[in-house]
């Protein structure tokens, strides 16, 4: 099941203990390319040209790696091969960006037999971050895939289909594995652990939602950056349209953080650092100057972002039904919406933005999917994890699951058929 290198040993990057990918942050270099950028070792250039740059704010180390197409018959493709075991789930997080999202560069996981024949379902991430606009790679993003019977190895692939140096760029590639059905002990509550009570109070739907064909369903989330910026609190922003979604609380009694105002939210997001348990205590940030580190790292920020999206959906400020949405077991793909005649994104007259790329397939890490089938259940799991009440599911996996939902419906997207 899918979600959308034999090499000499090198030190495991501190950002990803047990990483199966070598030179995952592109810091080990040898030689230079045509523009005098150094070339990362271990990654195999199959077509085009590779390099590493200090630009675009590398999230780990000092370089971002890339491959790009350089001419006719020389589209960009590089890869790293990793031995794979049938039935194991391979989860990967990473950052990505490109100079031209319109050519649809990708980062992929693909499986192969010992005869080098591709088998099973690939996991494919379409790069949408335009680094010439943002100045930085986007992410972290997540892919997950289950190795099929007959597998010998997988490839992590960066692909630029252009011949004009659009580039498939990335950093902090973290690939880990687990057995598809691990034993877990997880405490999940039927109601959110967050103590915020926005007015009107969101009415969360039952976990017993019936699974229906997800094609055509549409929801609105925002990234951490989006919720902390004018995208959320500008003239047509979600908070401006529905201010009652604040305050927002994550965690639970004894280990919680509450953000009561736009100013506090903007100062808090985006949250940085490894996903971990919140520091002890119940924090209430009412102003930007109140905000301090709460210890939860990126899991804090991603949970705030998705909780706000649930509040927005449940209170009528966005598309209804996000809480009870049953996440498709085999993953799903999404495409951006554009505002309809009313000029407001997230309303009934929105339509597909045909100029946007289809993204996905989006899936949850296997350990998260085994316990949390709805979006509300994933938020509950995140709050339990922030309180240190979850065993058998890592905080990193929980963070990847929450982040995947935030990314899948970022700024309002519709579920479409995967390419």
LOMI-842490 format. One record per residue (C-alpha): residue in one letter; z, x, y. Coordinates in pm, whole numbers, plus 50000, padded with zeros to 5 digits. Layout:
% LOMI-842490
AZXY
...
% end
This chain:
% LOMI-842490
X500005000050000
X499175013650348
X500435004850696
X497305014351055
X497395202550312
X498695241149967
X500085260650258
X502505289750301
X506055278650387
X507155278350748
X510415268550911
X511145231350910
X511115218651270
X514525207051389
X513085173551501
X512205164551141
X514405177550857
X512485177850528
X509085175950699
X506205178150451
X503805189450725
X503675226150818
X503235238051178
X503945202351280
X504265209951651
X501355234351664
X503455264151773
X502135289251514
X498845302751648
X496045326851564
X492875334051762
X491365314852054
X488695288052091
X485765284652333
X488015275452627
X490545302952547
X493165279752403
X495005293852100
X494225278651760
X497065265051540
X497255279651190
X497555260250859
X495625229950988
X492075231450847
X489205225451088
X486585206050892
X484315199251190
X484315205351563
X486815227451741
X490625228951743
X493195242951979
X496625239052135
X497515233452499
X500695235152704
X499565204852907
X500455168152857
X504225172452821
X504695183052457
X507685163752316
X508615192452081
X508055229152154
X505575239552421
X502175229152282
X500115198552195
X497545203451917
X494045189351925
X490635187351764
X487485175651938
X483765171151884
X481535196852049
X477955185751983
X475455168851754
X476725169751396
X479985185051516
X482415156351566
X486045166851553
X488075166151232
X490985187051113
X493485180750839
X496445192950643
X496825186850270
X500145176750111
X500865171249740
X501535134149675
X503305114449400
X502115079949289
X504465052249395
X506085072449671
X506005059650028
X504845084450292
X506075076850642
X504825096150943
X505795096051310
X503935114851583
X502725114851943
X499075110952038
X496585110352324
X492925114752413
X490665120452713
X488565089952620
X490145060852428
X486785042352425
X485495064852141
X488465054351923
X489915087451799
X492355083751512
X495245099451323
X495235090650953
X496895093450613
X494425092950321
X494935097849946
X492785117849702
X492485125049330
X492405160149183
X488585156349192
X488785151649571
X487805114749554
X489515092449808
X491585064049654
X494015037449770
X494455023150117
X494545046550418
X496915042750711
X495095046751043
X496405049451398
X493825044651675
X494675066151976
X494905045252293
X496825067652535
X494505081452805
X496175114452888
X494055118953199
X495805088153339
X499315092053194
X499505129953207
X501365129552876
X500845120952511
X502125086552410
X504555077152136
X506285081251911
X503945061651685
X504385054651313
X502245051651002
X503315043950646
X501395043650318
X502195041549946
X500485066749718
X498365049449449
X498135057449078
X495985087949009
X496815105049335
X496985142849356
X497355148549727
X497135132650070
X495605144550391
X496995140850740
X493835138450950
X493095140451324
X489615126651396
X487515126551716
X484235108051651
X482775119251984
X480545149152052
X481855152052408
X485365166452364
X487185133352396
X489785148452166
X492345136551914
X495535152552042
X499035150651904
X502445166251858
X505675163851661
X504075152451335
X506885142451098
X505905132850741
X508595123250491
X508605105850156
X510765081549963
X510465061549641
X508965027249707
X512035008049585
X515145028649669
X518625014949618
X520055002549946
X523284988450073
X522654970850402
X524724946050596
X522564921150784
X523984892650989
X522244859251035
X522674860651412
X522054889651650
X525004913351699
X524124916652066
X526714899652287
X524454892252583
X524184855752671
X521184851552901
X520794818353078
X519124799152930
X520564812352606
X517744821452365
X517684799552059
X516804822551769
X514894807651480
X515894807551114
X515134837350894
X513664812650644
X510404810650834
X507464802150614
X504894829550576
X501564818450716
X498274835550777
X499104858851062
X495564862251199
X495354848251551
X499084849651619
X499894866451949
X503054879952107
X504204900252405
X506364931252390
X506594961252618
X507274997952558
X510455013752688
X508485026652986
X507014992153047
X510394974553057
X511765001153290
X508874999153538
X506894975453755
X505054962653446
X508214942553377
X509724937853722
X506674937453951
X505294905754117
X503884891753791
X506234910553556
X508104894553268
X511534899053428
X510294885653760
X508954854753582
X512074850553365
X515074868753517
X517444850953275
X516494875352998
X519034899153155
X521694909453074
X520764925352742
X523234940252495
X522684962852195
X525104973351923
X528244952651873
X531934950651954
X533434985351980
X530055002852005
X527824985052255
X525764989552570
X524994961452814
X522394963853090
X522964937453353
X520364944053622
X516804956153672
X518184987153844
X520334996153544
X517474989053304
X515085011453500
X517625039753503
X518355035853129
X514755035053002
X513085053552848
X515955065852630
X515555100352477
X517065119752188
X517425115451814
X518185079951694
X521895078651614
X525035056951621
X526215046251966
X529255063452111
X532485044252073
X533285019452347
X531724989352516
X529655000452816
X528494976653088
X525914991653324
X525534969653632
X523824994853860
X521635025553824
X524565048153908
X526595033853618
X524145045553353
X525315073653125
X524215086252785
X525385061752517
X524545084452222
X521995061852052
X518905081852151
X515505065552117
X516945038651889
X518935025352186
X515845022852405
X513585007752140
X516234981852050
X516684971952415
X512904968252448
X512494946052141
X515584925352220
X514194917452565
X510904907152401
X512794883152172
X514664868252467
X511374864352655
X509694846752363
X512644824152283
X513124813252644
X509484803952699
X508534833252920
X506004846052667
X504334834652347
X506784815552131
X507864825451780
X508384863151788
X511924860751643
X510804842651328
X507484860751286
X507224872150923
X505884907550921
X502934909650676
X503834931450379
X500474949250381
X500484956150752
X498444940851032
X496184951051318
X496264939951681
X493984939151984
X494904936452350
X494684903952543
X493414898752895
X494764872553136
X492834839853149
X491984818253452
X495634816353563
X495634854353610
X498934858153419
X499184877153092
X501194860752815
X500064824852870
X497984800452666
X494654807752838
X494664844952750
X491764858552547
X490884890252356
X490034920452570
X486794929352393
X486744963652556
X490004973752389
X490324991352055
X491784974851746
X495094992051670
X496904995451339
X497514987951065
X501124984251171
X503794984850900
X507514991450872
X508995020750678
X509575009150321
X513375010250348
X513284987650655
X510694963550513
X512774959050197
X515654944150395
X514054929450707
X511034906350681
X511174890251027
X511284905751372
X514744891251432
X515964907151110
X514664941051226
X516584937451553
X519734928251359
X519264958951142
X518864980451452
X522094967151601
X523934973051273
X522535008551263
X523675015051621
X527175004851510
X527115028051208
X527274998750966
X524085006150766
X523865028950465
X520735036850266
X518365032250561
X518165061050805
X518425056051180
X515035073351208
X513435047450978
X515045018951170
X513805034151495
X510275037351355
X510315000851248
X511454988051587
X509015010851768
X506114998651551
X506714962551658
X507044972352023
X503764991452003
X501894965251802
X502244938252070
X502574960652376
X501654941152693
X500534911352482
X498264914952179
X496724892451913
X496644898851539
X493064904851428
X491314916551113
X491644953951055
X488394973551073
% end
